[in-house]
Amino acid sequence: MLSSMNFLKSALVAGALLGGGHLPGALAQQPVPARRQHLPLDSIRLSDPFILADARTHTYYMTGTGGLLWQSKDLKSWDGPTPVAQPDPTSWMGPRPMIWAAEIHSYKGKYYYYATFTNKALTADTVQGKPLERRASHVLRSDQPAGPYRPFGDATYLPANKLTLDGTFWVDKDGKPYLVYCHEWLQNQNGTVERIALKPDLSGTQGPAQVLFRASDSPWSRENPRTGSARPNKVTDGPWVFRTKTGRLGMLWTSWIYDVYTQGVAYSASGTLAGPWQQEPAPITPPNYGHGMLFRTFEGKDLLVLHSHLDVKGNYHRVPRLFEADLSGDKLVIGKPYGIKN
Protein backbone atom coordinates (compact mmCIF):
# COMPACT_ATOMS: atom_id res chain seq x y z
CA MET A 1 0.00 0.00 0.00
CA LEU A 2 1.05 3.59 -0.55
CA SER A 3 2.26 4.63 2.89
CA SER A 4 4.27 7.65 4.07
CA MET A 5 3.71 11.07 5.60
CA ASN A 6 2.08 12.11 2.34
CA PHE A 7 0.58 8.64 2.10
CA LEU A 8 -3.03 9.68 1.72
CA LYS A 9 -2.54 12.08 -1.16
CA SER A 10 -0.34 9.66 -3.07
CA ALA A 11 -2.73 6.77 -2.55
CA LEU A 12 -5.69 8.75 -3.79
CA VAL A 13 -3.85 9.80 -6.92
CA ALA A 14 -2.70 6.25 -7.60
CA GLY A 15 -6.22 4.93 -7.11
CA ALA A 16 -7.58 7.40 -9.63
CA LEU A 17 -4.91 6.65 -12.22
CA LEU A 18 -5.75 2.97 -12.01
CA GLY A 19 -9.52 3.32 -12.05
CA GLY A 20 -10.10 2.70 -8.35
CA GLY A 21 -12.61 5.13 -6.91
CA HIS A 22 -13.16 8.87 -7.12
CA LEU A 23 -11.18 11.77 -5.74
CA PRO A 24 -12.32 14.97 -4.08
CA GLY A 25 -12.29 18.34 -5.76
CA ALA A 26 -10.53 18.62 -9.10
CA LEU A 27 -9.12 15.08 -8.95
CA ALA A 28 -12.02 13.22 -10.53
CA GLN A 29 -12.13 9.48 -11.23
CA GLN A 30 -10.29 8.46 -14.38
CA PRO A 31 -11.78 5.97 -16.87
CA VAL A 32 -10.37 2.46 -17.10
CA PRO A 33 -7.53 2.49 -19.67
CA ALA A 34 -8.28 0.83 -22.99
CA ARG A 35 -7.33 -2.83 -23.11
CA ARG A 36 -4.11 -3.42 -25.02
CA GLN A 37 -2.05 -6.41 -26.06
CA HIS A 38 1.65 -7.27 -25.84
CA LEU A 39 2.52 -4.70 -23.18
CA PRO A 40 6.02 -5.04 -21.72
CA LEU A 41 5.97 -5.27 -17.95
CA ASP A 42 7.94 -2.09 -17.40
CA SER A 43 5.39 -0.06 -19.40
CA ILE A 44 2.60 -0.80 -16.90
CA ARG A 45 2.01 1.74 -14.13
CA LEU A 46 0.91 -0.32 -11.13
CA SER A 47 1.30 -0.12 -7.36
CA ASP A 48 1.35 -3.17 -5.10
CA PRO A 49 1.69 -5.76 -7.90
CA PHE A 50 0.61 -9.34 -7.33
CA ILE A 51 1.13 -12.23 -9.77
CA LEU A 52 -0.82 -15.49 -9.64
CA ALA A 53 0.79 -18.31 -11.65
CA ASP A 54 -2.33 -20.35 -12.37
CA ALA A 55 -1.52 -23.95 -13.31
CA ARG A 56 -5.05 -24.67 -14.52
CA THR A 57 -4.95 -22.06 -17.28
CA HIS A 58 -1.13 -21.93 -17.55
CA THR A 59 -1.44 -18.13 -17.37
CA TYR A 60 0.03 -15.43 -15.17
CA TYR A 61 -2.55 -13.02 -13.74
CA MET A 62 -1.31 -9.69 -12.38
CA THR A 63 -3.35 -7.33 -10.25
CA GLY A 64 -2.67 -4.73 -7.55
CA THR A 65 -4.03 -1.31 -6.66
CA GLY A 66 -6.92 -0.17 -8.85
CA GLY A 67 -9.07 -3.28 -9.26
CA LEU A 68 -7.67 -4.14 -12.71
CA LEU A 69 -6.12 -7.30 -14.17
CA TRP A 70 -3.43 -8.13 -16.73
CA GLN A 71 -2.67 -11.56 -18.24
CA SER A 72 0.51 -13.08 -19.65
CA LYS A 73 1.84 -16.43 -20.83
CA ASP A 74 5.53 -15.58 -20.39
CA LEU A 75 5.87 -12.66 -17.90
CA LYS A 76 7.18 -10.50 -20.73
CA SER A 77 4.13 -9.67 -22.85
CA TRP A 78 0.96 -8.64 -21.01
CA ASP A 79 -2.65 -8.09 -22.14
CA GLY A 80 -4.94 -5.75 -20.23
CA PRO A 81 -6.16 -4.14 -18.18
CA THR A 82 -9.66 -5.37 -17.45
CA PRO A 83 -11.79 -4.50 -14.38
CA VAL A 84 -12.51 -7.65 -12.35
CA ALA A 85 -13.81 -6.57 -8.93
CA GLN A 86 -17.60 -6.22 -8.56
CA PRO A 87 -18.33 -5.40 -4.89
CA ASP A 88 -21.90 -4.80 -3.77
CA PRO A 89 -22.72 -1.09 -4.34
CA THR A 90 -25.29 -1.23 -1.53
CA SER A 91 -22.73 -2.45 1.00
CA TRP A 92 -20.52 -0.34 3.25
CA MET A 93 -18.09 0.03 0.33
CA GLY A 94 -20.53 2.19 -1.60
CA PRO A 95 -20.95 2.38 -5.39
CA ARG A 96 -17.38 3.47 -6.25
CA PRO A 97 -14.87 2.28 -3.65
CA MET A 98 -11.16 2.74 -4.01
CA ILE A 99 -9.46 -0.65 -4.41
CA TRP A 100 -5.92 -1.13 -3.17
CA ALA A 101 -3.38 -3.96 -3.05
CA ALA A 102 -5.53 -6.71 -4.55
CA GLU A 103 -4.35 -10.31 -4.45
CA ILE A 104 -5.79 -13.47 -6.05
CA HIS A 105 -5.50 -16.81 -4.23
CA SER A 106 -6.66 -20.22 -5.44
CA TYR A 107 -8.20 -22.37 -2.71
CA LYS A 108 -10.21 -25.58 -2.97
CA GLY A 109 -11.25 -25.02 -6.58
CA LYS A 110 -12.27 -21.36 -6.25
CA TYR A 111 -10.43 -18.06 -6.64
CA TYR A 112 -10.47 -15.41 -3.92
CA TYR A 113 -9.81 -11.70 -4.30
CA TYR A 114 -8.26 -10.14 -1.21
CA ALA A 115 -8.25 -6.35 -1.42
CA THR A 116 -8.51 -3.12 0.54
CA PHE A 117 -11.70 -1.17 -0.10
CA THR A 118 -12.11 2.48 0.89
CA ASN A 119 -15.35 4.45 1.04
CA LYS A 120 -14.63 8.14 1.45
CA ALA A 121 -18.27 8.86 2.22
CA LEU A 122 -18.08 7.02 5.56
CA THR A 123 -16.05 7.93 8.62
CA ALA A 124 -14.60 5.03 10.60
CA ASP A 125 -12.91 7.01 13.36
CA THR A 126 -11.53 10.41 14.33
CA VAL A 127 -7.92 10.58 15.50
CA GLN A 128 -6.24 13.77 16.73
CA GLY A 129 -9.16 15.74 15.34
CA LYS A 130 -8.93 14.23 11.86
CA PRO A 131 -11.77 12.10 10.47
CA LEU A 132 -10.58 8.81 8.96
CA GLU A 133 -12.54 7.38 6.05
CA ARG A 134 -13.71 3.81 6.26
CA ARG A 135 -11.14 1.36 4.91
CA ALA A 136 -10.94 -2.40 5.35
CA SER A 137 -9.64 -5.65 3.95
CA HIS A 138 -12.35 -7.79 2.38
CA VAL A 139 -12.67 -10.92 0.24
CA LEU A 140 -14.56 -11.54 -3.03
CA ARG A 141 -14.84 -14.83 -4.95
CA SER A 142 -14.94 -16.19 -8.50
CA ASP A 143 -14.93 -19.52 -10.31
CA GLN A 144 -12.27 -18.22 -12.72
CA PRO A 145 -8.94 -16.48 -12.12
CA ALA A 146 -9.93 -13.71 -14.54
CA GLY A 147 -13.06 -13.00 -12.54
CA PRO A 148 -15.41 -11.30 -12.18
CA TYR A 149 -15.03 -11.31 -8.38
CA ARG A 150 -18.20 -10.79 -6.36
CA PRO A 151 -19.31 -10.88 -2.71
CA PHE A 152 -20.10 -14.32 -1.34
CA GLY A 153 -19.90 -14.20 2.45
CA ASP A 154 -20.13 -11.90 5.42
CA ALA A 155 -20.77 -8.20 4.88
CA THR A 156 -17.62 -7.38 6.87
CA TYR A 157 -14.49 -9.35 7.68
CA LEU A 158 -13.01 -6.86 10.14
CA PRO A 159 -14.52 -4.29 12.55
CA ALA A 160 -16.12 -1.23 10.95
CA ASN A 161 -14.26 1.17 13.25
CA LYS A 162 -10.82 -0.32 12.54
CA LEU A 163 -8.74 0.86 9.56
CA THR A 164 -7.24 -2.27 7.99
CA LEU A 165 -5.44 -2.82 4.73
CA ASP A 166 -3.26 -5.09 2.59
CA GLY A 167 -4.95 -8.35 3.54
CA THR A 168 -3.30 -11.56 2.41
CA PHE A 169 -4.01 -15.29 2.79
CA TRP A 170 -2.15 -18.05 4.56
CA VAL A 171 -2.89 -21.63 5.60
CA ASP A 172 -0.84 -22.34 8.72
CA LYS A 173 0.63 -25.58 10.03
CA ASP A 174 -2.64 -26.36 11.79
CA GLY A 175 -4.36 -26.51 8.40
CA LYS A 176 -6.52 -23.50 9.23
CA PRO A 177 -6.83 -20.50 6.87
CA TYR A 178 -5.96 -17.03 8.14
CA LEU A 179 -6.30 -13.43 7.00
CA VAL A 180 -3.07 -11.50 7.61
CA TYR A 181 -3.39 -7.72 7.36
CA CYS A 182 -2.15 -4.35 8.61
CA HIS A 183 -3.88 -2.15 11.18
CA GLU A 184 -3.10 1.27 9.76
CA TRP A 185 -0.77 3.72 11.47
CA LEU A 186 -3.12 6.62 10.70
CA GLN A 187 -5.37 5.22 13.40
CA ASN A 188 -3.07 3.52 15.92
CA GLN A 189 0.05 5.68 15.38
CA ASN A 190 2.22 2.54 15.31
CA GLY A 191 1.12 0.26 12.49
CA THR A 192 0.78 -3.44 13.16
CA VAL A 193 0.66 -6.68 11.22
CA GLU A 194 -2.09 -8.92 12.56
CA ARG A 195 -3.78 -12.25 11.89
CA ILE A 196 -7.34 -13.45 12.31
CA ALA A 197 -8.76 -16.89 11.60
CA LEU A 198 -10.99 -17.32 8.55
CA LYS A 199 -14.02 -19.56 8.42
CA PRO A 200 -13.26 -22.89 6.69
CA ASP A 201 -15.00 -21.70 3.49
CA LEU A 202 -13.33 -18.24 3.72
CA SER A 203 -16.75 -16.55 3.92
CA GLY A 204 -15.82 -14.53 6.99
CA THR A 205 -13.55 -14.33 10.01
CA GLN A 206 -13.87 -15.89 13.45
CA GLY A 207 -12.32 -15.38 16.84
CA PRO A 208 -10.08 -12.54 18.02
CA ALA A 209 -7.28 -10.91 16.06
CA GLN A 210 -3.67 -11.26 17.19
CA VAL A 211 -0.94 -8.64 16.76
CA LEU A 212 2.11 -10.31 15.19
CA PHE A 213 4.45 -7.31 15.27
CA ARG A 214 4.49 -3.51 15.23
CA ALA A 215 6.20 -1.01 12.96
CA SER A 216 8.42 0.06 15.85
CA ASP A 217 9.85 -3.48 16.07
CA SER A 218 11.85 -2.83 12.90
CA PRO A 219 15.57 -2.13 13.46
CA TRP A 220 15.95 -0.49 10.04
CA SER A 221 12.91 1.78 9.53
CA ARG A 222 13.34 5.46 10.38
CA GLU A 223 11.40 8.72 10.33
CA ASN A 224 12.17 12.29 11.38
CA PRO A 225 9.62 13.60 13.88
CA ARG A 226 8.91 17.29 14.17
CA THR A 227 10.74 17.35 17.48
CA GLY A 228 13.38 15.06 18.93
CA SER A 229 15.69 12.55 17.31
CA ALA A 230 14.93 10.06 14.55
CA ARG A 231 12.71 7.12 15.52
CA PRO A 232 11.25 3.97 13.92
CA ASN A 233 8.73 4.63 11.17
CA LYS A 234 5.03 4.17 11.94
CA VAL A 235 4.12 2.36 8.71
CA THR A 236 3.39 -1.35 8.23
CA ASP A 237 2.61 -2.20 4.64
CA GLY A 238 2.12 -5.17 2.30
CA PRO A 239 2.61 -8.35 4.39
CA TRP A 240 3.37 -11.50 2.41
CA VAL A 241 3.88 -14.85 4.14
CA PHE A 242 6.19 -17.51 2.70
CA ARG A 243 8.08 -20.62 3.70
CA THR A 244 11.66 -21.46 2.70
CA LYS A 245 12.55 -24.91 1.39
CA THR A 246 14.00 -25.71 4.82
CA GLY A 247 10.57 -25.05 6.35
CA ARG A 248 11.28 -21.67 7.94
CA LEU A 249 8.32 -19.27 7.99
CA GLY A 250 9.00 -15.73 6.83
CA MET A 251 7.09 -12.57 6.07
CA LEU A 252 7.87 -9.74 3.68
CA TRP A 253 6.64 -6.31 4.70
CA THR A 254 7.40 -2.71 3.77
CA SER A 255 8.06 0.55 5.60
CA TRP A 256 10.27 3.60 5.12
CA ILE A 257 13.79 4.78 5.87
CA TYR A 258 13.07 8.51 6.02
CA ASP A 259 11.77 9.16 2.46
CA VAL A 260 12.98 5.84 0.97
CA TYR A 261 10.39 3.12 0.42
CA THR A 262 11.96 -0.06 1.80
CA GLN A 263 11.30 -3.81 1.71
CA GLY A 264 12.06 -5.78 4.87
CA VAL A 265 11.57 -9.34 6.10
CA ALA A 266 10.85 -11.07 9.41
CA TYR A 267 10.94 -14.73 10.49
CA SER A 268 8.77 -16.65 12.94
CA ALA A 269 10.67 -18.37 15.76
CA SER A 270 7.88 -20.93 16.15
CA GLY A 271 7.41 -21.65 12.46
CA THR A 272 3.77 -20.57 12.70
CA LEU A 273 1.90 -17.30 12.29
CA ALA A 274 1.68 -17.02 16.07
CA GLY A 275 5.38 -16.12 16.14
CA PRO A 276 7.19 -14.54 17.88
CA TRP A 277 8.40 -12.67 14.83
CA GLN A 278 12.04 -11.61 14.63
CA GLN A 279 12.98 -8.76 12.33
CA GLU A 280 16.00 -8.97 10.05
CA PRO A 281 18.44 -6.13 10.76
CA ALA A 282 18.64 -4.83 7.19
CA PRO A 283 16.32 -4.40 4.18
CA ILE A 284 16.20 -7.18 1.61
CA THR A 285 16.05 -5.24 -1.67
CA PRO A 286 17.67 -2.11 -3.12
CA PRO A 287 16.27 1.27 -1.98
CA ASN A 288 12.94 2.51 -3.33
CA TYR A 289 11.38 -0.89 -3.91
CA GLY A 290 8.55 -2.34 -1.86
CA HIS A 291 5.24 -4.14 -1.37
CA GLY A 292 6.63 -7.41 -2.66
CA MET A 293 5.30 -10.95 -3.00
CA LEU A 294 6.82 -14.25 -4.12
CA PHE A 295 5.62 -16.67 -6.78
CA ARG A 296 7.01 -19.60 -8.76
CA THR A 297 7.10 -19.61 -12.54
CA PHE A 298 5.81 -22.52 -14.57
CA GLU A 299 9.46 -23.47 -15.11
CA GLY A 300 10.00 -23.73 -11.34
CA LYS A 301 11.88 -20.48 -10.73
CA ASP A 302 11.12 -18.43 -7.64
CA LEU A 303 10.63 -14.71 -8.28
CA LEU A 304 9.85 -11.60 -6.28
CA VAL A 305 7.52 -9.02 -7.80
CA LEU A 306 7.28 -5.57 -6.22
CA HIS A 307 6.96 -2.00 -7.40
CA SER A 308 9.67 0.56 -7.90
CA HIS A 309 9.08 3.79 -6.05
CA LEU A 310 10.48 6.83 -7.82
CA ASP A 311 9.60 10.41 -6.94
CA VAL A 312 9.36 12.37 -10.19
CA LYS A 313 8.76 16.05 -9.40
CA GLY A 314 6.54 15.18 -6.46
CA ASN A 315 4.64 12.38 -8.19
CA TYR A 316 5.31 8.74 -7.43
CA HIS A 317 6.19 6.62 -10.47
CA ARG A 318 5.49 2.98 -9.66
CA VAL A 319 6.22 0.12 -12.06
CA PRO A 320 6.21 -3.67 -11.40
CA ARG A 321 9.69 -5.17 -11.21
CA LEU A 322 10.85 -8.78 -11.02
CA PHE A 323 13.85 -10.07 -9.05
CA GLU A 324 15.25 -13.56 -8.74
CA ALA A 325 14.59 -15.15 -5.34
CA ASP A 326 16.45 -17.98 -3.61
CA LEU A 327 14.44 -19.89 -1.01
CA SER A 328 16.79 -22.88 -0.72
CA GLY A 329 18.26 -21.93 2.66
CA ASP A 330 16.93 -20.72 5.99
CA LYS A 331 16.62 -17.16 4.69
CA LEU A 332 15.19 -15.61 1.55
CA VAL A 333 17.94 -14.18 -0.65
CA ILE A 334 17.02 -11.69 -3.38
CA GLY A 335 19.16 -11.80 -6.50
CA LYS A 336 19.45 -9.83 -9.70
CA PRO A 337 16.60 -8.24 -11.67
CA TYR A 338 14.78 -10.79 -13.82
CA GLY A 339 13.68 -10.42 -17.43
CA ILE A 340 13.85 -6.63 -17.68
CA LYS A 341 16.37 -3.89 -17.29
CA ASN A 342 16.54 -2.47 -13.80
C-alpha positions as CSV (number, residue, x, y, z in Angstrom):
1,M,0.0,0.0,0.0
2,L,1.0,3.6,-0.5
3,S,2.3,4.6,2.9
4,S,4.3,7.7,4.1
5,M,3.7,11.1,5.6
6,N,2.1,12.1,2.3
7,F,0.6,8.6,2.1
8,L,-3.0,9.7,1.7
9,K,-2.5,12.1,-1.2
10,S,-0.3,9.7,-3.1
11,A,-2.7,6.8,-2.6
12,L,-5.7,8.8,-3.8
13,V,-3.9,9.8,-6.9
14,A,-2.7,6.2,-7.6
15,G,-6.2,4.9,-7.1
16,A,-7.6,7.4,-9.6
17,L,-4.9,6.7,-12.2
18,L,-5.8,3.0,-12.0
19,G,-9.5,3.3,-12.0
20,G,-10.1,2.7,-8.3
21,G,-12.6,5.1,-6.9
22,H,-13.2,8.9,-7.1
23,L,-11.2,11.8,-5.7
24,P,-12.3,15.0,-4.1
25,G,-12.3,18.3,-5.8
26,A,-10.5,18.6,-9.1
27,L,-9.1,15.1,-9.0
28,A,-12.0,13.2,-10.5
29,Q,-12.1,9.5,-11.2
30,Q,-10.3,8.5,-14.4
31,P,-11.8,6.0,-16.9
32,V,-10.4,2.5,-17.1
33,P,-7.5,2.5,-19.7
34,A,-8.3,0.8,-23.0
35,R,-7.3,-2.8,-23.1
36,R,-4.1,-3.4,-25.0
37,Q,-2.0,-6.4,-26.1
38,H,1.7,-7.3,-25.8
39,L,2.5,-4.7,-23.2
40,P,6.0,-5.0,-21.7
41,L,6.0,-5.3,-18.0
42,D,7.9,-2.1,-17.4
43,S,5.4,-0.1,-19.4
44,I,2.6,-0.8,-16.9
45,R,2.0,1.7,-14.1
46,L,0.9,-0.3,-11.1
47,S,1.3,-0.1,-7.4
48,D,1.4,-3.2,-5.1
49,P,1.7,-5.8,-7.9
50,F,0.6,-9.3,-7.3
51,I,1.1,-12.2,-9.8
52,L,-0.8,-15.5,-9.6
53,A,0.8,-18.3,-11.6
54,D,-2.3,-20.3,-12.4
55,A,-1.5,-23.9,-13.3
56,R,-5.1,-24.7,-14.5
57,T,-4.9,-22.1,-17.3
58,H,-1.1,-21.9,-17.6
59,T,-1.4,-18.1,-17.4
60,Y,0.0,-15.4,-15.2
61,Y,-2.6,-13.0,-13.7
62,M,-1.3,-9.7,-12.4
63,T,-3.3,-7.3,-10.2
64,G,-2.7,-4.7,-7.6
65,T,-4.0,-1.3,-6.7
66,G,-6.9,-0.2,-8.8
67,G,-9.1,-3.3,-9.3
68,L,-7.7,-4.1,-12.7
69,L,-6.1,-7.3,-14.2
70,W,-3.4,-8.1,-16.7
71,Q,-2.7,-11.6,-18.2
72,S,0.5,-13.1,-19.6
73,K,1.8,-16.4,-20.8
74,D,5.5,-15.6,-20.4
75,L,5.9,-12.7,-17.9
76,K,7.2,-10.5,-20.7
77,S,4.1,-9.7,-22.9
78,W,1.0,-8.6,-21.0
79,D,-2.6,-8.1,-22.1
80,G,-4.9,-5.7,-20.2
81,P,-6.2,-4.1,-18.2
82,T,-9.7,-5.4,-17.5
83,P,-11.8,-4.5,-14.4
84,V,-12.5,-7.6,-12.4
85,A,-13.8,-6.6,-8.9
86,Q,-17.6,-6.2,-8.6
87,P,-18.3,-5.4,-4.9
88,D,-21.9,-4.8,-3.8
89,P,-22.7,-1.1,-4.3
90,T,-25.3,-1.2,-1.5
91,S,-22.7,-2.4,1.0
92,W,-20.5,-0.3,3.3
93,M,-18.1,0.0,0.3
94,G,-20.5,2.2,-1.6
95,P,-21.0,2.4,-5.4
96,R,-17.4,3.5,-6.3
97,P,-14.9,2.3,-3.7
98,M,-11.2,2.7,-4.0
99,I,-9.5,-0.7,-4.4
100,W,-5.9,-1.1,-3.2
101,A,-3.4,-4.0,-3.1
102,A,-5.5,-6.7,-4.6
103,E,-4.4,-10.3,-4.5
104,I,-5.8,-13.5,-6.0
105,H,-5.5,-16.8,-4.2
106,S,-6.7,-20.2,-5.4
107,Y,-8.2,-22.4,-2.7
108,K,-10.2,-25.6,-3.0
109,G,-11.2,-25.0,-6.6
110,K,-12.3,-21.4,-6.2
111,Y,-10.4,-18.1,-6.6
112,Y,-10.5,-15.4,-3.9
113,Y,-9.8,-11.7,-4.3
114,Y,-8.3,-10.1,-1.2
115,A,-8.3,-6.3,-1.4
116,T,-8.5,-3.1,0.5
117,F,-11.7,-1.2,-0.1
118,T,-12.1,2.5,0.9
119,N,-15.3,4.5,1.0
120,K,-14.6,8.1,1.5
121,A,-18.3,8.9,2.2
122,L,-18.1,7.0,5.6
123,T,-16.0,7.9,8.6
124,A,-14.6,5.0,10.6
125,D,-12.9,7.0,13.4
126,T,-11.5,10.4,14.3
127,V,-7.9,10.6,15.5
128,Q,-6.2,13.8,16.7
129,G,-9.2,15.7,15.3
130,K,-8.9,14.2,11.9
131,P,-11.8,12.1,10.5
132,L,-10.6,8.8,9.0
133,E,-12.5,7.4,6.1
134,R,-13.7,3.8,6.3
135,R,-11.1,1.4,4.9
136,A,-10.9,-2.4,5.4
137,S,-9.6,-5.6,3.9
138,H,-12.4,-7.8,2.4
139,V,-12.7,-10.9,0.2
140,L,-14.6,-11.5,-3.0
141,R,-14.8,-14.8,-5.0
142,S,-14.9,-16.2,-8.5
143,D,-14.9,-19.5,-10.3
144,Q,-12.3,-18.2,-12.7
145,P,-8.9,-16.5,-12.1
146,A,-9.9,-13.7,-14.5
147,G,-13.1,-13.0,-12.5
148,P,-15.4,-11.3,-12.2
149,Y,-15.0,-11.3,-8.4
150,R,-18.2,-10.8,-6.4
151,P,-19.3,-10.9,-2.7
152,F,-20.1,-14.3,-1.3
153,G,-19.9,-14.2,2.4
154,D,-20.1,-11.9,5.4
155,A,-20.8,-8.2,4.9
156,T,-17.6,-7.4,6.9
157,Y,-14.5,-9.3,7.7
158,L,-13.0,-6.9,10.1
159,P,-14.5,-4.3,12.5
160,A,-16.1,-1.2,10.9
161,N,-14.3,1.2,13.2
162,K,-10.8,-0.3,12.5
163,L,-8.7,0.9,9.6
164,T,-7.2,-2.3,8.0
165,L,-5.4,-2.8,4.7
166,D,-3.3,-5.1,2.6
167,G,-5.0,-8.3,3.5
168,T,-3.3,-11.6,2.4
169,F,-4.0,-15.3,2.8
170,W,-2.1,-18.1,4.6
171,V,-2.9,-21.6,5.6
172,D,-0.8,-22.3,8.7
173,K,0.6,-25.6,10.0
174,D,-2.6,-26.4,11.8
175,G,-4.4,-26.5,8.4
176,K,-6.5,-23.5,9.2
177,P,-6.8,-20.5,6.9
178,Y,-6.0,-17.0,8.1
179,L,-6.3,-13.4,7.0
180,V,-3.1,-11.5,7.6
181,Y,-3.4,-7.7,7.4
182,C,-2.1,-4.3,8.6
183,H,-3.9,-2.2,11.2
184,E,-3.1,1.3,9.8
185,W,-0.8,3.7,11.5
186,L,-3.1,6.6,10.7
187,Q,-5.4,5.2,13.4
188,N,-3.1,3.5,15.9
189,Q,0.0,5.7,15.4
190,N,2.2,2.5,15.3
191,G,1.1,0.3,12.5
192,T,0.8,-3.4,13.2
193,V,0.7,-6.7,11.2
194,E,-2.1,-8.9,12.6
195,R,-3.8,-12.3,11.9
196,I,-7.3,-13.5,12.3
197,A,-8.8,-16.9,11.6
198,L,-11.0,-17.3,8.6
199,K,-14.0,-19.6,8.4
200,P,-13.3,-22.9,6.7
201,D,-15.0,-21.7,3.5
202,L,-13.3,-18.2,3.7
203,S,-16.7,-16.5,3.9
204,G,-15.8,-14.5,7.0
205,T,-13.6,-14.3,10.0
206,Q,-13.9,-15.9,13.4
207,G,-12.3,-15.4,16.8
208,P,-10.1,-12.5,18.0
209,A,-7.3,-10.9,16.1
210,Q,-3.7,-11.3,17.2
211,V,-0.9,-8.6,16.8
212,L,2.1,-10.3,15.2
213,F,4.4,-7.3,15.3
214,R,4.5,-3.5,15.2
215,A,6.2,-1.0,13.0
216,S,8.4,0.1,15.8
217,D,9.9,-3.5,16.1
218,S,11.9,-2.8,12.9
219,P,15.6,-2.1,13.5
220,W,15.9,-0.5,10.0
221,S,12.9,1.8,9.5
222,R,13.3,5.5,10.4
223,E,11.4,8.7,10.3
224,N,12.2,12.3,11.4
225,P,9.6,13.6,13.9
226,R,8.9,17.3,14.2
227,T,10.7,17.4,17.5
228,G,13.4,15.1,18.9
229,S,15.7,12.5,17.3
230,A,14.9,10.1,14.6
231,R,12.7,7.1,15.5
232,P,11.2,4.0,13.9
233,N,8.7,4.6,11.2
234,K,5.0,4.2,11.9
235,V,4.1,2.4,8.7
236,T,3.4,-1.3,8.2
237,D,2.6,-2.2,4.6
238,G,2.1,-5.2,2.3
239,P,2.6,-8.4,4.4
240,W,3.4,-11.5,2.4
241,V,3.9,-14.9,4.1
242,F,6.2,-17.5,2.7
243,R,8.1,-20.6,3.7
244,T,11.7,-21.5,2.7
245,K,12.6,-24.9,1.4
246,T,14.0,-25.7,4.8
247,G,10.6,-25.0,6.3
248,R,11.3,-21.7,7.9
249,L,8.3,-19.3,8.0
250,G,9.0,-15.7,6.8
251,M,7.1,-12.6,6.1
252,L,7.9,-9.7,3.7
253,W,6.6,-6.3,4.7
254,T,7.4,-2.7,3.8
255,S,8.1,0.5,5.6
256,W,10.3,3.6,5.1
257,I,13.8,4.8,5.9
258,Y,13.1,8.5,6.0
259,D,11.8,9.2,2.5
260,V,13.0,5.8,1.0
261,Y,10.4,3.1,0.4
262,T,12.0,-0.1,1.8
263,Q,11.3,-3.8,1.7
264,G,12.1,-5.8,4.9
265,V,11.6,-9.3,6.1
266,A,10.8,-11.1,9.4
267,Y,10.9,-14.7,10.5
268,S,8.8,-16.7,12.9
269,A,10.7,-18.4,15.8
270,S,7.9,-20.9,16.2
271,G,7.4,-21.7,12.5
272,T,3.8,-20.6,12.7
273,L,1.9,-17.3,12.3
274,A,1.7,-17.0,16.1
275,G,5.4,-16.1,16.1
276,P,7.2,-14.5,17.9
277,W,8.4,-12.7,14.8
278,Q,12.0,-11.6,14.6
279,Q,13.0,-8.8,12.3
280,E,16.0,-9.0,10.1
281,P,18.4,-6.1,10.8
282,A,18.6,-4.8,7.2
283,P,16.3,-4.4,4.2
284,I,16.2,-7.2,1.6
285,T,16.0,-5.2,-1.7
286,P,17.7,-2.1,-3.1
287,P,16.3,1.3,-2.0
288,N,12.9,2.5,-3.3
289,Y,11.4,-0.9,-3.9
290,G,8.5,-2.3,-1.9
291,H,5.2,-4.1,-1.4
292,G,6.6,-7.4,-2.7
293,M,5.3,-10.9,-3.0
294,L,6.8,-14.3,-4.1
295,F,5.6,-16.7,-6.8
296,R,7.0,-19.6,-8.8
297,T,7.1,-19.6,-12.5
298,F,5.8,-22.5,-14.6
299,E,9.5,-23.5,-15.1
300,G,10.0,-23.7,-11.3
301,K,11.9,-20.5,-10.7
302,D,11.1,-18.4,-7.6
303,L,10.6,-14.7,-8.3
304,L,9.9,-11.6,-6.3
305,V,7.5,-9.0,-7.8
306,L,7.3,-5.6,-6.2
307,H,7.0,-2.0,-7.4
308,S,9.7,0.6,-7.9
309,H,9.1,3.8,-6.0
310,L,10.5,6.8,-7.8
311,D,9.6,10.4,-6.9
312,V,9.4,12.4,-10.2
313,K,8.8,16.1,-9.4
314,G,6.5,15.2,-6.5
315,N,4.6,12.4,-8.2
316,Y,5.3,8.7,-7.4
317,H,6.2,6.6,-10.5
318,R,5.5,3.0,-9.7
319,V,6.2,0.1,-12.1
320,P,6.2,-3.7,-11.4
321,R,9.7,-5.2,-11.2
322,L,10.8,-8.8,-11.0
323,F,13.8,-10.1,-9.1
324,E,15.3,-13.6,-8.7
325,A,14.6,-15.1,-5.3
326,D,16.5,-18.0,-3.6
327,L,14.4,-19.9,-1.0
328,S,16.8,-22.9,-0.7
329,G,18.3,-21.9,2.7
330,D,16.9,-20.7,6.0
331,K,16.6,-17.2,4.7
332,L,15.2,-15.6,1.6
333,V,17.9,-14.2,-0.7
334,I,17.0,-11.7,-3.4
335,G,19.2,-11.8,-6.5
336,K,19.4,-9.8,-9.7
337,P,16.6,-8.2,-11.7
338,Y,14.8,-10.8,-13.8
339,G,13.7,-10.4,-17.4
340,I,13.8,-6.6,-17.7
341,K,16.4,-3.9,-17.3
342,N,16.5,-2.5,-13.8
